[in-house]
Amino acid sequence: MNNNRKNVSENRGIGVGYVTLIMLFAVICLTVLASLSYQAARANDKLNEKSVMITSAYYEADTYAKELLAKLDEAAFLSHESGFFDDNFAIMCEEIIASENNTVVVNKVQEGYKTAFSCGISNNLELSAVVVFYSVPVDGQRYRIEQWKTVTVGSDGGDESIGVWNGENLA
């Protein structure tokens, strides 16, 4: 009878090997999840840093463009005050263009003068502005902003062929 009790007690319960395997599996799963979580947090942090850099560069370009617009507006104001807008505004714009590093394009249009300028944000982005200065103020306004937007510089990503088979014979 002693032998029967001994055999029954040995067959009961889970062996130590199963518990060890389950614990190893749990540790491996938690290690993989921890490393994936760390990589995701690190990627998110890098993206945030890049976003901060681009945002601050945009606002620097925007500030520079607004300062340039203020100089052009002052030239328009002084030209209106003199009574000879066309002559004086063109001369003042040439002086402003000579003092600036960026290109400012000034063209005569029906309403007055159209100015176009851009300020670099990054290697592939710039702030582009087009402003029309009226030769005669309209509703108390000396100018109208036609465009003030961020544009991509470099490859225009136009209609490039991607080499898709069009059904012709290959030979």
Residue pairs with C-beta under 8 A, 6 or more apart in sequence:
54 121
54 122
54 125
57 121
57 122
58 121
58 125
58 127
58 150
61 119
61 120
61 121
61 126
61 127
62 119
62 127
64 119
65 117
65 119
65 127
65 129
65 148
68 96
68 100
68 102
68 104
68 117
68 119
69 129
69 131
69 143
71 96
72 93
72 96
72 115
72 131
72 133
72 143
73 133
73 142
73 143
75 88
75 89
75 92
75 93
75 96
76 85
76 89
76 133
76 134
76 142
76 143
77 142
78 88
78 92
79 85
79 88
79 89
79 92
80 137
80 142
82 88
85 112
85 135
85 136
86 108
86 112
86 135
89 112
89 113
89 133
89 135
90 106
90 108
90 113
93 104
93 106
93 113
93 115
94 106
96 104
97 103
97 104
97 106
100 117
102 117
102 118
102 119
102 120
103 117
103 118
104 115
104 116
104 117
105 115
105 116
105 117
106 113
106 114
106 115
107 113
107 114
107 115
107 116
108 114
109 132
111 132
111 134
111 135
111 138
112 132
112 133
112 134
112 135
112 136
113 132
113 133
113 135
114 130
114 131
114 132
114 133
114 146
115 130
115 131
115 132
115 133
116 128
116 129
116 130
116 131
117 128
117 129
118 126
118 127
118 128
118 129
118 151
119 126
119 127
119 129
120 126
120 127
120 153
121 127
121 150
123 153
123 154
124 152
124 153
124 154
125 150
125 151
125 152
125 153
126 150
126 151
126 153
127 148
127 149
127 150
127 151
128 147
128 148
128 149
128 150
128 151
129 145
129 147
129 148
130 145
130 146
130 147
130 148
131 143
131 144
131 145
131 146
132 143
132 144
132 146
133 142
133 143
134 141
134 142
134 143
134 144
138 144
